[in-house]
Amino acid sequence: MFTIKEASARTGVSSALLRAWERRYHVVAPRRTESGYRLYDEAAIAALSAMRRLVDEGWSPATAAAAVSSGEAPLTASPTRPVASGSTALAGPEAESLTRDFLDAASMVDVTRVEAVLDQAFALGPFEAVADAWLMPTLYALGEAWAEGRVDVAGEHAASYAVMRRLSAAFAAASSVSHGPRVVVGLPGGSHHELGALAFATAARRRGLAVVYVGADLPVDSWQRAVRAFPTRVAVLAVPTLDDREVAARTAEVLLTNTRGVVVAAGGAHSDDLHPGVVRLPESIADAARFVADLRR
């Protein structure tokens, strides 16, 4: 049996990312010691190594996990490879170190250092790969650090706004040249956790989609006006928290009832089973952007 540190060394996947893959994709279920520490057996190491190999080859984490869990991907344990550049670095010690630096900078309310860490992280690979493999797990870790009192509210807000500025710049820099009906992306009324939604909107715009990002806390009536203002093919509701589900479901029902020809889709941690007519998006930002591109046709 191996500790999480040993599993990280054997698979080439950072400890933070191992925990994120376990939570999000259930690719492994490590045993726990009486003290609550994770222990990984050889089968878990093989599964994680296979998933890392697929991610390195360009698969999204969600698709790779499904292939490993279903037995479609061979579980051949591979020796640890040195972490170099590109997507491989997103699952290695460098990424884990950047996550620690990010949390430490947030705890010190050191915005300059937070922004420097973001510069380094987004240099590791394409926007979509960094968003899926590093940014989203790191933001989850930031939320845990805040809940545990290791990062104050001021630090959490400062770090989140730094990420918001970075994503807003990426959205503005993405291609605005597109054809066909629009894709409207936003959050339901009362929902404010918009970083995942903006990251998705950026990835979708980078694919050439005509994305209109309407942001957080959008009332139902405003959703209808945004969708009706110009020809809209897909309306994407982000549902990041459990508290957002009720309003999101109501918003989806109104859009489905009152806006003909519009596909209503939902993404986020709590977007499942909102309404029979709602299309659930893949968890991966890159996969979700591709999926919406197909829906818009």
C-alpha positions in Angstrom: 0.0 0.0 0.0 1.2 3.5 -0.8 0.6 6.9 0.8 -0.7 9.8 -1.3 2.8 11.2 -1.5 4.2 7.8 -2.7 1.2 7.4 -5.2 2.0 10.9 -6.5 5.7 9.9 -7.1 4.8 6.6 -8.8 2.1 8.0 -11.1 3.5 11.5 -11.8 0.2 13.1 -10.7 0.3 15.8 -8.0 -1.4 15.0 -4.7 -3.8 17.9 -5.2 -4.8 16.5 -8.5 -5.1 12.9 -7.2 -7.6 14.2 -4.6 -9.5 16.1 -7.3 -9.7 13.1 -9.6 -11.0 11.0 -6.7 -13.7 13.5 -5.8 -14.8 14.5 -9.3 -14.4 11.3 -11.3 -14.3 8.4 -8.7 -11.5 6.8 -10.7 -10.2 5.2 -7.5 -11.4 4.7 -4.0 -8.3 4.5 -1.8 -8.5 2.9 1.6 -8.2 5.1 4.7 -6.1 4.6 7.8 -7.6 5.0 11.2 -6.2 8.6 11.1 -8.0 9.2 7.8 -4.9 9.1 5.5 -5.3 7.7 2.0 -3.7 4.4 1.0 -3.4 3.3 -2.6 -2.9 -0.3 -3.7 -1.3 -1.5 -7.0 -4.6 -1.5 -8.8 -5.2 2.1 -7.9 -1.7 3.1 -9.0 -2.3 1.3 -12.3 -5.7 3.1 -12.8 -4.2 6.5 -12.0 -1.2 5.9 -14.3 -3.6 5.0 -17.1 -5.7 8.1 -16.6 -2.6 10.3 -16.5 -1.4 8.7 -19.7 -4.7 9.4 -21.4 -4.8 13.0 -20.1 -1.2 13.5 -21.4 -2.4 12.3 -24.8 -5.1 15.0 -24.9 -8.1 13.3 -23.4 -10.3 15.3 -21.0 -10.1 14.1 -17.4 -13.8 13.1 -17.5 -13.4 11.0 -20.6 -10.2 9.4 -19.4 -11.8 8.5 -16.1 -14.7 6.9 -17.8 -12.4 4.9 -20.1 -10.4 3.6 -17.1 -13.4 2.8 -15.0 -15.2 0.9 -17.9 -12.1 -1.1 -18.7 -11.7 0.5 -22.1 -8.2 1.8 -21.2 -5.5 -0.8 -20.4 -4.3 -0.6 -16.8 -0.7 -0.9 -17.5 1.3 0.8 -14.7 3.9 3.0 -16.3 7.1 4.3 -14.6 7.1 7.9 -13.5 8.3 10.2 -16.3 10.0 13.5 -15.6 7.7 16.4 -15.8 8.7 18.7 -18.6 6.4 21.3 -20.3 3.0 21.4 -21.8 0.0 19.3 -20.5 2.3 16.8 -18.7 3.4 19.6 -16.3 -0.2 20.0 -15.3 -0.1 16.7 -13.5 3.2 17.0 -11.9 5.2 18.5 -9.0 5.3 21.9 -10.7 1.6 22.2 -10.7 1.3 21.1 -7.1 3.9 23.6 -6.1 1.9 26.4 -7.9 -1.2 25.4 -6.1 0.6 25.7 -2.7 2.0 29.0 -3.8 -1.4 30.2 -4.8 -3.0 29.3 -1.5 -0.1 30.8 0.5 -0.3 34.0 -1.4 -4.1 34.1 -0.8 -3.5 33.6 2.9 -1.2 36.6 2.9 -3.6 38.6 0.7 -0.6 39.1 -1.6 -2.3 39.9 -4.9 0.9 40.5 -6.8 2.1 37.0 -5.9 -1.3 35.5 -6.8 -1.1 37.0 -10.2 2.5 35.8 -10.6 1.4 32.3 -9.9 -1.4 32.6 -12.4 1.1 33.7 -15.0 3.2 30.6 -14.3 0.2 28.3 -14.3 -1.2 29.5 -17.6 2.2 29.1 -19.2 2.0 25.3 -18.6 -0.4 24.6 -21.5 -3.4 25.6 -23.5 -6.1 27.6 -21.7 -8.6 24.7 -21.6 -6.0 22.2 -20.3 -4.9 24.6 -17.5 -8.5 25.5 -16.6 -9.5 21.8 -16.3 -6.4 20.3 -14.8 -5.1 23.1 -12.6 -7.4 26.1 -12.1 -10.6 24.3 -11.2 -8.9 22.0 -8.6 -6.9 24.9 -7.2 -10.1 27.0 -6.8 -11.7 24.0 -5.0 -8.6 23.9 -2.7 -9.0 27.6 -2.1 -12.6 27.1 -1.0 -11.5 24.3 1.3 -8.8 26.5 2.8 -11.3 29.2 3.4 -13.7 26.8 5.1 -11.0 25.5 7.3 -9.8 28.9 8.3 -6.4 28.7 6.6 -7.4 31.6 4.2 -9.3 34.6 5.4 -12.3 36.0 3.5 -10.2 38.9 2.4 -7.6 36.5 0.9 -10.2 34.3 -0.8 -11.9 37.4 -2.3 -8.6 38.9 -3.5 -7.5 35.6 -5.1 -10.9 35.0 -6.7 -11.0 38.5 -8.2 -7.4 38.0 -9.6 -8.7 34.9 -11.3 -11.8 36.8 -12.5 -9.5 39.4 -14.1 -7.4 36.8 -15.8 -10.4 34.9 -17.2 -12.1 38.2 -18.3 -8.9 39.1 -20.2 -8.8 35.6 -21.8 -12.5 36.0 -22.8 -11.8 39.4 -24.4 -8.8 38.0 -26.2 -10.6 35.0 -27.6 -11.8 35.2 -31.2 -15.0 37.1 -31.6 -15.3 36.1 -35.3 -18.1 33.6 -35.4 -21.1 32.6 -37.4 -24.6 31.4 -36.6 -26.9 31.9 -33.6 -25.6 32.9 -30.2 -24.8 31.0 -27.1 -25.9 32.8 -23.9 -23.9 31.8 -20.8 -24.7 32.9 -17.2 -25.9 32.0 -13.7 -29.4 32.0 -12.3 -30.7 34.7 -9.9 -28.9 34.7 -6.5 -25.9 32.7 -7.8 -22.5 34.4 -7.6 -19.8 31.7 -8.0 -19.1 32.5 -11.6 -15.4 31.6 -12.2 -16.3 28.2 -13.7 -19.0 29.7 -16.0 -16.6 32.4 -17.3 -13.9 29.8 -17.9 -16.4 27.7 -19.9 -17.6 30.8 -21.8 -14.0 31.6 -22.7 -13.3 28.1 -23.9 -16.5 28.2 -26.0 -15.6 31.6 -27.5 -12.1 30.2 -28.3 -13.9 27.6 -30.4 -15.4 30.4 -32.5 -18.9 30.3 -30.9 -20.8 33.6 -30.7 -20.9 33.7 -26.9 -22.7 36.3 -24.9 -21.7 36.1 -21.2 -24.4 37.6 -19.0 -22.7 36.9 -15.7 -23.9 36.1 -12.2 -27.2 36.6 -10.5 -29.4 37.0 -13.6 -33.2 37.1 -12.9 -35.5 34.9 -14.9 -37.0 37.8 -16.8 -33.5 39.0 -17.8 -32.6 35.5 -19.0 -35.7 35.6 -21.3 -34.7 39.1 -22.6 -31.1 38.0 -23.3 -32.2 34.9 -25.2 -34.8 36.7 -27.2 -32.7 39.8 -28.1 -31.0 38.1 -31.0 -31.2 34.6 -32.5 -30.0 32.3 -29.8 -29.5 28.6 -30.2 -28.2 27.5 -26.8 -28.7 29.0 -23.3 -26.2 27.6 -20.8 -27.0 27.8 -17.1 -24.2 27.3 -14.6 -25.2 25.6 -11.4 -22.1 25.6 -9.1 -23.7 25.1 -5.7 -26.6 23.2 -4.2 -28.3 26.4 -3.2 -28.5 27.4 -6.9 -30.5 24.4 -8.0 -34.0 25.6 -7.2 -33.7 28.9 -9.1 -31.8 27.3 -11.9 -34.6 24.7 -12.4 -37.2 27.4 -12.4 -35.2 29.5 -14.9 -34.8 26.4 -17.1 -38.5 25.7 -17.1 -39.4 29.3 -18.1 -36.9 29.3 -20.9 -38.0 25.9 -22.2 -41.7 27.0 -22.1 -41.3 30.5 -23.5 -38.4 30.5 -25.9 -39.0 28.2 -28.9 -36.1 26.6 -30.6 -33.6 27.3 -27.8 -31.6 24.4 -26.3 -31.3 24.9 -22.6 -28.1 23.3 -21.2 -26.7 23.2 -17.7 -23.2 22.7 -16.3 -21.5 22.8 -12.9 -21.3 20.6 -9.9 -25.1 20.6 -9.2 -26.5 20.7 -12.7 -27.8 17.2 -12.8 -31.6 16.4 -13.1 -32.7 20.1 -13.2 -35.5 19.4 -15.7 -36.3 16.7 -18.2 -35.7 19.1 -21.1 -32.3 20.4 -19.9 -29.2 19.0 -21.6 -26.4 18.2 -19.0 -23.0 19.3 -20.1 -19.8 17.3 -19.5 -17.8 18.3 -16.5 -14.6 19.2 -18.4 -14.6 22.7 -19.7 -13.0 21.7 -23.0 -15.5 18.8 -23.5 -18.4 21.1 -22.6 -17.3 23.7 -25.2 -17.1 21.0 -27.9 -20.5 19.6 -26.8 -22.2 23.0 -27.1 -20.5 23.6 -30.5 -22.3 20.4 -31.7 -25.6 21.5 -30.1 -25.5 24.8 -31.9 -25.5 23.2 -35.3 
